[in-house]
Amino acid sequence: MRATKDFKDYELIDCSGGEKLERWGDVTLVRPDPQVLWETPRGPRWKSCNAHYHRSQSGGGRWEYKSMRRESWNISWRQLTFKISPTGFKHTGLFPEQAVNWDYVMEKLAGRPGANILNLFAYTGGATLACAAAGAKVCHVDASKGMVSWARENAALSSLADKPVRWIVDDCKKFVERELRRGNRYDGIIMDPPSYGRGPGGEIWKLEEQIYPLLELTAPLLSDAPLFFILNSYTTGLSASVMQYLLGVTVGRLHGGRAAADEIGLPVSETGLVLPCGSTAIWEP
């Protein structure tokens, strides 16, 4: 497992009973996590959290605010700054475990200034900003106008607003189809699809049903001198090994190279263990 390190503004303090206690800058939050199957003792910091997200039995949930008056605040990772804001669906606008992948792309791009990168299902732009900070040209695509606006805010907070980033609100599959017709190519592709979702026109997305045809469709977008193809997943039924195989029979079949995959996670301060937080498969030439 690859675990995020040196993220000074984020800390996974503890996890127990289907929940995790996290520090985001100077704010502590308790949020649900279905992978936390253990019932370990909870220390006093659990009771002093600033806000607690409670799931509803009928679906969704709500935030209980205890001692927090801010709707949003900023945290930093290396030279990047992100706006954090608790949302109605428990998320905060950032997945800190993805920092291991931001490190990876920044290292790969260090020797290729001006590389052309496509970030699909790009959310609030963590990977986009990492690539832009490393000197790449980035095409950021997400179906949610609100998430793309949030990503642009993060770019401004990180002093990257003037970097060559195309901000696209669109269904990712339709965008890829158009890019193929236009003959556009990318030196690196990042894909972080949701388990389930809807596009701008109400299109239904189910990862297990659509990830293979989408990978087949997207693989030809890689250039003749590609750097990487990254596939992320938080779907419990899609293991790292399955993702590795998927990249091998799509990107690998077309471009050669090899794919590898592993879980990614966050170190837990209280126990010294690592909480799994999804998987990443990476193809390289």
MIBAGU-180956 format. One record per residue (C-alpha): x, z, y; residue in three letters. Coordinates in steps of 0.2 Angstrom, whole numbers, plus 5000, padded with zeros to 4 digits. Layout:
<atoms>
{{X,Z,Y},'ALA'}
...
</atoms>
This chain:
<atoms>
{{5000,5000,5000},'MET'}
{{5006,4996,5018},'ARG'}
{{5002,5010,5030},'ALA'}
{{5002,5010,5048},'THR'}
{{5016,5020,5056},'LYS'}
{{5021,5025,5074},'ASP'}
{{5004,5023,5081},'PHE'}
{{5006,5038,5094},'LYS'}
{{4988,5036,5102},'ASP'}
{{4979,5036,5085},'TYR'}
{{4979,5049,5071},'GLU'}
{{4969,5051,5056},'LEU'}
{{4969,5070,5055},'ILE'}
{{4959,5073,5039},'ASP'}
{{4946,5066,5028},'CYS'}
{{4933,5075,5017},'SER'}
{{4915,5073,5011},'GLY'}
{{4912,5055,5016},'GLY'}
{{4919,5057,5033},'GLU'}
{{4935,5056,5043},'LYS'}
{{4942,5066,5058},'LEU'}
{{4952,5055,5070},'GLU'}
{{4961,5057,5086},'ARG'}
{{4960,5042,5098},'TRP'}
{{4971,5047,5113},'GLY'}
{{4964,5064,5118},'ASP'}
{{4947,5061,5110},'VAL'}
{{4943,5067,5092},'THR'}
{{4929,5059,5083},'LEU'}
{{4921,5061,5066},'VAL'}
{{4915,5045,5058},'ARG'}
{{4908,5041,5040},'PRO'}
{{4919,5033,5027},'ASP'}
{{4911,5029,5010},'PRO'}
{{4928,5029,5002},'GLN'}
{{4931,5047,5005},'VAL'}
{{4924,5054,4989},'LEU'}
{{4933,5071,4989},'TRP'}
{{4927,5087,4996},'GLU'}
{{4942,5096,5002},'THR'}
{{4942,5111,5014},'PRO'}
{{4939,5107,5032},'ARG'}
{{4950,5115,5045},'GLY'}
{{4944,5121,5063},'PRO'}
{{4948,5104,5071},'ARG'}
{{4933,5097,5063},'TRP'}
{{4921,5109,5072},'LYS'}
{{4930,5105,5089},'SER'}
{{4927,5086,5088},'CYS'}
{{4921,5078,5104},'ASN'}
{{4908,5067,5095},'ALA'}
{{4901,5065,5078},'HIS'}
{{4892,5049,5071},'TYR'}
{{4878,5054,5059},'HIS'}
{{4871,5041,5047},'ARG'}
{{4852,5039,5045},'SER'}
{{4844,5038,5028},'GLN'}
{{4834,5023,5035},'SER'}
{{4850,5014,5040},'GLY'}
{{4861,5014,5055},'GLY'}
{{4864,5031,5063},'GLY'}
{{4868,5039,5080},'ARG'}
{{4882,5048,5089},'TRP'}
{{4881,5067,5093},'GLU'}
{{4891,5070,5109},'TYR'}
{{4898,5087,5110},'LYS'}
{{4911,5088,5124},'SER'}
{{4913,5070,5129},'MET'}
{{4907,5062,5145},'ARG'}
{{4916,5046,5144},'ARG'}
{{4908,5030,5137},'GLU'}
{{4925,5022,5135},'SER'}
{{4944,5026,5137},'TRP'}
{{4960,5017,5133},'ASN'}
{{4974,5019,5120},'ILE'}
{{4990,5010,5118},'SER'}
{{5000,5003,5103},'TRP'}
{{5018,4997,5108},'ARG'}
{{5015,4986,5123},'GLN'}
{{4997,4983,5120},'LEU'}
{{4982,4993,5128},'THR'}
{{4964,4993,5120},'PHE'}
{{4948,4999,5127},'LYS'}
{{4940,5012,5115},'ILE'}
{{4921,5014,5115},'SER'}
{{4910,5022,5102},'PRO'}
{{4897,5009,5097},'THR'}
{{4879,5011,5089},'GLY'}
{{4886,5005,5072},'PHE'}
{{4899,5019,5071},'LYS'}
{{4914,5007,5076},'HIS'}
{{4925,5010,5091},'THR'}
{{4931,4993,5095},'GLY'}
{{4948,4994,5085},'LEU'}
{{4954,4995,5067},'PHE'}
{{4971,5004,5069},'PRO'}
{{4976,5001,5051},'GLU'}
{{4978,4982,5056},'GLN'}
{{4993,4987,5066},'ALA'}
{{5003,4984,5050},'VAL'}
{{4998,4965,5052},'ASN'}
{{5001,4965,5071},'TRP'}
{{5019,4970,5067},'ASP'}
{{5020,4957,5054},'TYR'}
{{5014,4943,5065},'VAL'}
{{5025,4948,5080},'MET'}
{{5040,4948,5068},'GLU'}
{{5036,4931,5062},'LYS'}
{{5033,4924,5079},'LEU'}
{{5049,4931,5087},'ALA'}
{{5058,4915,5081},'GLY'}
{{5045,4903,5085},'ARG'}
{{5040,4904,5104},'PRO'}
{{5025,4893,5108},'GLY'}
{{5018,4893,5090},'ALA'}
{{5000,4888,5089},'ASN'}
{{4989,4902,5081},'ILE'}
{{4971,4902,5076},'LEU'}
{{4962,4919,5075},'ASN'}
{{4945,4918,5066},'LEU'}
{{4932,4932,5066},'PHE'}
{{4944,4939,5080},'ALA'}
{{4933,4954,5085},'TYR'}
{{4941,4963,5100},'THR'}
{{4957,4954,5099},'GLY'}
{{4970,4966,5091},'GLY'}
{{4979,4951,5082},'ALA'}
{{4976,4939,5096},'THR'}
{{4985,4951,5108},'LEU'}
{{5000,4954,5096},'ALA'}
{{5002,4935,5094},'CYS'}
{{5001,4932,5113},'ALA'}
{{5013,4946,5117},'ALA'}
{{5025,4938,5105},'ALA'}
{{5024,4921,5114},'GLY'}
{{5012,4912,5104},'ALA'}
{{4997,4901,5110},'LYS'}
{{4981,4908,5103},'VAL'}
{{4964,4901,5099},'CYS'}
{{4953,4917,5098},'HIS'}
{{4936,4913,5089},'VAL'}
{{4921,4925,5086},'ASP'}
{{4902,4923,5085},'ALA'}
{{4899,4938,5096},'SER'}
{{4899,4935,5115},'LYS'}
{{4901,4954,5118},'GLY'}
{{4916,4955,5106},'MET'}
{{4925,4940,5115},'VAL'}
{{4922,4949,5132},'SER'}
{{4929,4965,5125},'TRP'}
{{4944,4956,5119},'ALA'}
{{4947,4948,5136},'ARG'}
{{4946,4965,5143},'GLU'}
{{4959,4971,5131},'ASN'}
{{4970,4956,5136},'ALA'}
{{4969,4961,5155},'ALA'}
{{4973,4979,5151},'LEU'}
{{4988,4973,5141},'SER'}
{{4994,4962,5156},'SER'}
{{4991,4947,5145},'LEU'}
{{4977,4939,5154},'ALA'}
{{4988,4924,5160},'ASP'}
{{4994,4920,5143},'LYS'}
{{4988,4904,5134},'PRO'}
{{4973,4910,5125},'VAL'}
{{4957,4900,5122},'ARG'}
{{4942,4912,5121},'TRP'}
{{4929,4904,5110},'ILE'}
{{4911,4910,5106},'VAL'}
{{4906,4901,5091},'ASP'}
{{4902,4901,5072},'ASP'}
{{4919,4900,5064},'CYS'}
{{4914,4888,5051},'LYS'}
{{4907,4876,5063},'LYS'}
{{4922,4878,5074},'PHE'}
{{4934,4874,5060},'VAL'}
{{4924,4858,5056},'GLU'}
{{4926,4852,5074},'ARG'}
{{4945,4856,5074},'GLU'}
{{4947,4846,5058},'LEU'}
{{4938,4831,5066},'ARG'}
{{4949,4833,5082},'ARG'}
{{4965,4833,5072},'GLY'}
{{4970,4850,5079},'ASN'}
{{4983,4860,5069},'ARG'}
{{4990,4878,5069},'TYR'}
{{5006,4885,5064},'ASP'}
{{4997,4901,5059},'GLY'}
{{4980,4906,5054},'ILE'}
{{4972,4924,5054},'ILE'}
{{4955,4926,5046},'MET'}
{{4946,4943,5046},'ASP'}
{{4928,4939,5040},'PRO'}
{{4915,4952,5039},'PRO'}
{{4906,4957,5023},'SER'}
{{4890,4952,5030},'TYR'}
{{4884,4945,5046},'GLY'}
{{4874,4932,5056},'ARG'}
{{4881,4918,5067},'GLY'}
{{4874,4914,5085},'PRO'}
{{4860,4903,5078},'GLY'}
{{4855,4916,5065},'GLY'}
{{4866,4909,5051},'GLU'}
{{4868,4922,5037},'ILE'}
{{4886,4925,5031},'TRP'}
{{4890,4934,5014},'LYS'}
{{4908,4935,5011},'LEU'}
{{4908,4934,4992},'GLU'}
{{4898,4918,4992},'GLU'}
{{4906,4909,5007},'GLN'}
{{4925,4914,5008},'ILE'}
{{4931,4901,4995},'TYR'}
{{4923,4886,5003},'PRO'}
{{4928,4892,5020},'LEU'}
{{4947,4894,5014},'LEU'}
{{4946,4877,5007},'GLU'}
{{4939,4870,5023},'LEU'}
{{4952,4879,5034},'THR'}
{{4968,4876,5024},'ALA'}
{{4970,4859,5031},'PRO'}
{{4971,4866,5048},'LEU'}
{{4989,4872,5045},'LEU'}
{{5003,4862,5053},'SER'}
{{5017,4853,5044},'ASP'}
{{5028,4868,5048},'ALA'}
{{5017,4883,5045},'PRO'}
{{5022,4902,5047},'LEU'}
{{5008,4911,5038},'PHE'}
{{4989,4912,5033},'PHE'}
{{4982,4930,5034},'ILE'}
{{4966,4935,5025},'LEU'}
{{4959,4952,5028},'ASN'}
{{4944,4960,5019},'SER'}
{{4935,4977,5020},'TYR'}
{{4923,4972,5006},'THR'}
{{4925,4984,4991},'THR'}
{{4921,4971,4978},'GLY'}
{{4935,4959,4984},'LEU'}
{{4951,4966,4978},'SER'}
{{4968,4962,4985},'ALA'}
{{4972,4953,4969},'SER'}
{{4957,4942,4971},'VAL'}
{{4961,4938,4989},'MET'}
{{4979,4933,4983},'GLN'}
{{4972,4922,4970},'TYR'}
{{4960,4914,4983},'LEU'}
{{4974,4910,4995},'LEU'}
{{4984,4903,4980},'GLY'}
{{4971,4890,4975},'VAL'}
{{4967,4885,4992},'THR'}
{{4981,4886,5005},'VAL'}
{{4994,4887,4991},'GLY'}
{{4987,4872,4982},'ARG'}
{{4988,4861,4998},'LEU'}
{{5004,4868,5006},'HIS'}
{{5015,4876,4992},'GLY'}
{{5023,4892,4996},'GLY'}
{{5017,4909,4989},'ARG'}
{{5003,4922,4992},'ALA'}
{{5005,4941,4991},'ALA'}
{{4992,4954,4994},'ALA'}
{{4991,4973,4996},'ASP'}
{{4980,4987,5002},'GLU'}
{{4982,4993,5020},'ILE'}
{{4979,5011,5025},'GLY'}
{{4981,5025,5037},'LEU'}
{{4992,5041,5034},'PRO'}
{{4982,5057,5034},'VAL'}
{{4991,5071,5044},'SER'}
{{4983,5086,5035},'GLU'}
{{4987,5080,5017},'THR'}
{{5002,5068,5019},'GLY'}
{{4992,5056,5008},'LEU'}
{{4986,5038,5013},'VAL'}
{{4968,5033,5015},'LEU'}
{{4965,5015,5009},'PRO'}
{{4956,5005,5023},'CYS'}
{{4954,4987,5016},'GLY'}
{{4966,4974,5010},'SER'}
{{4977,4960,5017},'THR'}
{{4983,4944,5008},'ALA'}
{{4996,4934,5016},'ILE'}
{{5002,4916,5012},'TRP'}
{{5019,4910,5017},'GLU'}
{{5028,4894,5015},'PRO'}
</atoms>
